[in-house]
Amino acid sequence: MVEKDFLPKSNGVLPETGSVIWKAPSNIALVKYWGKKENQIPANPSISFTLDACATTTKLSFQNRLPTSDFSFDLFLDGKPKEDFKPKIKAFLERVAPYVPFVKEYHFSIETSNSFPHSSGIASSASGMAALSLCLVDMERQMDLKMDDAYFNRKASFLARLGSGSACRSIEGDLIQWGSHSGLEESSNLYGIKYPFAVHPVFQKYHDTILLVHKGQKQVSSSVGHNLMHGHPYAESRFAQAHDHLDKLKGIFASGDLDGFVKLVESEALTLHAMMMTSLPYFMLMKPDTMEIINKIWRFREESGVPICFTLDAGANVHVLYPESYKEQAIQFIQDELVAHCENGHYICDRIGQGAKKLIAPKR
């Protein structure tokens, strides 16, 4: 599909007023997306586990008004006005307006909340933009009853990408690939797709325990970080590595090769941080406790044989990944050895999820 396929296909009657509610999960990339081109196009393909517990719920209420050249909306986070978020939402609406032009014909009330604390250090942009995009496409489907689920999901992913690149991987589950790759004909830079190849059962019930090493705002925003890849001396090698890792994952997923999975995922995490440490300006986003956790994971895995591993986002927090069959041993190790390195001992237990869900507003 190309951009024009996401232009509105129906001139159906707009509803006067109403509301929709969607809950969209976060995701954790296994092969990292780092670096982007214009219009939120990724410089390399990526693949992620969709999470379950870490999610954003967004209620979009709408009231018809006379169309204008500007947008009209109120924004609330956890029931409180959030004025400092409004510029980002306005920029998103400007990007998606050609594909959902009715956004200029309504006043919106956007009420959003996260299942994790906003100060936890977990990025909410992916789940937040995914939830808002789902609400908008849900509105469109009220005008186009012929819209099928496959198109609905792809358009929601397409719109979400325009708000936050990784948000396009938060529409469906459980493994989502985004970005054109020669090894996958259906892949696209415009939206995420469900991973179509064989996946061994051991990877279908994976757990992710998120160790909150550092809470609060990241040292460098994702947008700034992605831009550091322009002119980076190792960028082309990194992009080639991502394609190579996607090819290798096909065999790893099919065979249930846990050792291969561990090596590839940890290599991806460390490469992400290596790219930031070798950019100009350069950043060191890991904290001393991040390194302590990594070293303890390596030592425990070697001594116990438990295939536990880590991955990182662009920050200090550590995602500890392990199969369902090793859950008890992994949790015990985390509680005994790793929680001490978390800020205020805080961590979140999550697992692979199946994607976003529409919620029904409670009756009053």
MOCORQUI-V159965 format. One record per residue. N is the residue number from 1. RES is the residue in one letter. PHI is phi as a letter, one per 20 degrees, with the letter a starting at -180 (* if undefined). BURIAL is I if it has 24 or more other ideal C-beta (glycine too) atoms within 12 Angstrom, else O. D_CENTER is the distance of its C-alpha to the mean C-alpha in Angstrom with 1 decimal. Layout:
# MOCORQUI-V159965
{{N,RES,PHI,BURIAL,D_CENTER} {N,RES,PHI,BURIAL,D_CENTER}}
This chain:
# MOCORQUI-V159965
{{1,M,*,O,21.4} {2,V,d,O,21.9} {3,E,g,O,21.2} {4,K,f,O,24.5} {5,D,f,O,23.5} {6,F,d,I,21.2} {7,L,f,O,24.1} {8,P,f,I,25.5} {9,K,d,O,28.0} {10,S,c,O,29.8} {11,N,d,O,32.1} {12,G,f,O,32.0} {13,V,f,O,33.2} {14,L,f,I,30.8} {15,P,f,O,30.7} {16,E,f,O,32.5} {17,T,b,O,30.3} {18,G,r,O,27.8} {19,S,b,I,24.4} {20,V,c,I,21.4} {21,I,c,I,18.9} {22,W,c,I,15.4} {23,K,d,I,13.2} {24,A,c,I,9.5} {25,P,e,I,7.6} {26,S,f,I,4.8} {27,N,b,I,4.1} {28,I,c,I,6.3} {29,A,f,I,7.6} {30,L,e,I,11.3} {31,V,e,I,12.4} {32,K,e,I,10.9} {33,Y,e,I,10.5} {34,W,b,I,12.9} {35,G,o,I,15.1} {36,K,b,I,15.2} {37,K,d,O,18.0} {38,E,f,O,19.1} {39,N,m,O,17.3} {40,Q,m,I,13.8} {41,I,e,I,14.9} {42,P,f,I,13.5} {43,A,f,I,16.4} {44,N,b,I,15.4} {45,P,f,I,13.6} {46,S,b,I,10.8} {47,I,b,I,10.1} {48,S,b,I,7.9} {49,F,e,I,8.9} {50,T,f,I,7.6} {51,L,e,I,8.8} {52,D,c,I,11.6} {53,A,f,I,13.1} {54,C,e,I,10.4} {55,A,b,I,10.0} {56,T,d,I,11.1} {57,T,d,I,14.3} {58,T,c,I,15.7} {59,K,d,I,19.2} {60,L,d,I,20.3} {61,S,d,I,24.1} {62,F,c,I,26.0} {63,Q,c,O,29.7} {64,N,f,O,31.3} {65,R,b,O,33.0} {66,L,f,O,34.8} {67,P,f,O,32.5} {68,T,c,O,32.4} {69,S,e,O,30.9} {70,D,c,O,28.5} {71,F,d,I,25.9} {72,S,c,I,26.8} {73,F,b,I,24.4} {74,D,d,I,24.3} {75,L,c,I,21.2} {76,F,c,I,21.2} {77,L,d,I,19.0} {78,D,l,O,20.5} {79,G,n,O,23.5} {80,K,d,O,24.3} {81,P,g,O,24.3} {82,K,c,I,21.7} {83,E,f,O,23.5} {84,D,f,O,21.6} {85,F,e,I,18.3} {86,K,f,O,20.4} {87,P,g,O,20.6} {88,K,f,I,16.8} {89,I,f,I,17.0} {90,K,f,O,20.2} {91,A,f,O,18.8} {92,F,f,I,16.2} {93,L,f,I,19.1} {94,E,f,O,21.2} {95,R,f,I,18.8} {96,V,e,I,18.5} {97,A,g,I,22.1} {98,P,f,O,23.6} {99,Y,e,I,21.6} {100,V,c,I,22.1} {101,P,f,I,25.3} {102,F,f,I,26.2} {103,V,f,I,24.0} {104,K,e,I,27.1} {105,E,d,I,29.3} {106,Y,c,I,27.9} {107,H,e,O,27.5} {108,F,d,I,24.3} {109,S,d,I,23.6} {110,I,d,I,20.0} {111,E,d,I,19.8} {112,T,c,I,16.5} {113,S,b,I,16.1} {114,N,d,I,13.7} {115,S,f,I,14.6} {116,F,c,I,14.4} {117,P,f,O,16.6} {118,H,f,I,15.5} {119,S,e,O,17.4} {120,S,f,I,15.8} {121,G,n,I,14.0} {122,I,e,I,10.5} {123,A,f,I,8.4} {124,S,d,I,8.3} {125,S,f,I,7.6} {126,A,f,I,4.1} {127,S,f,I,6.1} {128,G,f,I,9.2} {129,M,f,I,9.2} {130,A,f,I,8.3} {131,A,f,I,11.2} {132,L,f,I,13.4} {133,S,f,I,13.2} {134,L,f,I,14.1} {135,C,f,I,17.0} {136,L,f,I,18.3} {137,V,f,I,18.4} {138,D,f,I,20.0} {139,M,f,I,22.6} {140,E,f,I,23.2} {141,R,f,I,23.8} {142,Q,f,I,26.5} {143,M,e,I,28.3} {144,D,c,I,27.7} {145,L,f,O,28.4} {146,K,e,O,28.5} {147,M,f,I,24.7} {148,D,e,O,23.6} {149,D,f,O,20.4} {150,A,f,O,19.4} {151,Y,f,O,19.8} {152,F,g,I,18.2} {153,N,f,I,14.9} {154,R,f,I,15.1} {155,K,f,I,16.1} {156,A,f,I,13.3} {157,S,f,I,10.8} {158,F,f,I,13.2} {159,L,f,I,13.4} {160,A,g,I,9.8} {161,R,g,I,9.7} {162,L,f,I,12.8} {163,G,e,I,11.3} {164,S,b,I,8.3} {165,G,g,I,7.8} {166,S,f,I,4.2} {167,A,f,I,4.5} {168,C,f,I,6.9} {169,R,e,I,5.4} {170,S,d,I,5.2} {171,I,e,I,8.9} {172,E,d,I,10.7} {173,G,b,I,11.1} {174,D,d,I,12.0} {175,L,d,I,11.5} {176,I,c,I,9.8} {177,Q,d,I,11.2} {178,W,c,I,10.8} {179,G,o,I,13.7} {180,S,f,I,17.4} {181,H,b,I,19.0} {182,S,f,O,22.7} {183,G,e,I,22.3} {184,L,b,I,20.5} {185,E,g,O,22.4} {186,E,f,O,20.0} {187,S,f,I,17.1} {188,S,b,I,16.3} {189,N,f,I,15.0} {190,L,e,I,14.6} {191,Y,a,I,12.2} {192,G,e,I,10.5} {193,I,c,I,13.0} {194,K,f,I,13.8} {195,Y,g,I,15.1} {196,P,e,O,18.9} {197,F,e,I,20.8} {198,A,f,O,22.4} {199,V,c,I,20.5} {200,H,f,O,22.9} {201,P,g,O,22.9} {202,V,f,I,22.3} {203,F,e,I,18.6} {204,Q,e,I,18.2} {205,K,c,O,18.5} {206,Y,f,I,16.7} {207,H,d,I,16.2} {208,D,c,I,14.0} {209,T,e,I,16.0} {210,I,e,I,14.5} {211,L,e,I,17.4} {212,L,e,I,17.4} {213,V,f,I,19.7} {214,H,b,I,19.3} {215,K,e,I,18.3} {216,G,n,O,18.2} {217,Q,f,O,17.2} {218,K,f,I,16.1} {219,Q,f,O,19.0} {220,V,c,I,17.5} {221,S,f,O,14.9} {222,S,f,I,12.1} {223,S,f,O,14.3} {224,V,f,O,17.3} {225,G,f,I,15.9} {226,H,f,I,15.0} {227,N,f,O,18.5} {228,L,f,I,20.1} {229,M,f,I,19.7} {230,H,f,O,22.3} {231,G,m,O,25.5} {232,H,f,I,24.2} {233,P,f,O,26.9} {234,Y,d,O,24.7} {235,A,f,I,22.1} {236,E,f,O,23.6} {237,S,f,O,24.0} {238,R,f,I,20.4} {239,F,f,I,19.3} {240,A,f,O,22.0} {241,Q,f,I,20.8} {242,A,f,I,17.3} {243,H,f,I,19.3} {244,D,f,O,21.7} {245,H,f,I,19.2} {246,L,f,I,17.7} {247,D,f,O,21.4} {248,K,f,I,22.1} {249,L,f,I,19.3} {250,K,g,I,21.0} {251,G,f,O,24.1} {252,I,f,I,22.4} {253,F,f,I,20.5} {254,A,f,O,23.7} {255,S,e,O,26.0} {256,G,m,O,24.2} {257,D,f,O,24.8} {258,L,f,I,23.3} {259,D,f,O,25.0} {260,G,f,I,23.6} {261,F,f,I,20.0} {262,V,g,I,20.6} {263,K,f,O,22.1} {264,L,f,I,19.5} {265,V,f,I,16.4} {266,E,f,I,18.3} {267,S,f,I,19.6} {268,E,f,I,16.2} {269,A,f,I,15.3} {270,L,f,I,18.8} {271,T,f,I,18.8} {272,L,g,I,15.8} {273,H,f,I,18.0} {274,A,f,I,21.1} {275,M,f,I,20.0} {276,M,f,I,19.6} {277,M,f,O,22.9} {278,T,d,O,24.7} {279,S,e,I,23.7} {280,L,c,O,25.9} {281,P,f,O,25.4} {282,Y,d,O,24.2} {283,F,c,I,22.1} {284,M,d,O,22.2} {285,L,e,I,19.2} {286,M,f,I,20.2} {287,K,d,I,22.8} {288,P,g,O,25.8} {289,D,f,I,24.4} {290,T,g,I,21.4} {291,M,f,O,24.0} {292,E,f,I,26.1} {293,I,f,I,23.4} {294,I,g,I,22.8} {295,N,f,O,26.5} {296,K,f,I,27.0} {297,I,f,I,24.5} {298,W,g,O,26.4} {299,R,f,O,29.7} {300,F,f,I,28.9} {301,R,f,I,27.6} {302,E,f,O,30.7} {303,E,f,O,33.0} {304,S,d,O,31.7} {305,G,m,O,30.3} {306,V,f,I,27.2} {307,P,f,I,24.3} {308,I,e,I,21.9} {309,C,b,I,19.7} {310,F,c,I,17.1} {311,T,b,I,14.1} {312,L,c,I,13.0} {313,D,e,I,10.5} {314,A,e,I,12.5} {315,G,a,I,14.6} {316,A,e,I,17.1} {317,N,f,I,15.4} {318,V,d,I,15.6} {319,H,e,I,13.7} {320,V,e,I,16.7} {321,L,d,I,16.3} {322,Y,a,I,19.3} {323,P,f,I,20.7} {324,E,g,O,22.0} {325,S,f,O,25.6} {326,Y,d,I,25.3} {327,K,g,O,23.8} {328,E,f,O,27.0} {329,Q,f,I,27.8} {330,A,f,I,24.3} {331,I,f,O,24.2} {332,Q,f,O,27.8} {333,F,f,I,27.1} {334,I,f,I,24.2} {335,Q,f,O,26.4} {336,D,f,O,29.5} {337,E,d,I,28.2} {338,L,d,I,24.7} {339,V,f,I,24.4} {340,A,f,O,27.2} {341,H,e,I,24.9} {342,C,e,I,22.5} {343,E,f,I,23.1} {344,N,l,O,25.4} {345,G,m,O,24.7} {346,H,e,I,21.3} {347,Y,b,I,18.7} {348,I,c,I,16.5} {349,C,e,I,16.9} {350,D,c,I,14.1} {351,R,b,I,14.1} {352,I,f,I,12.6} {353,G,d,I,12.4} {354,Q,d,I,13.3} {355,G,o,I,10.9} {356,A,f,I,11.7} {357,K,c,I,15.3} {358,K,e,I,17.8} {359,L,d,O,19.9} {360,I,d,O,23.6} {361,A,f,O,25.0} {362,P,f,O,27.7} {363,K,f,O,31.2} {364,R,d,O,33.2}}
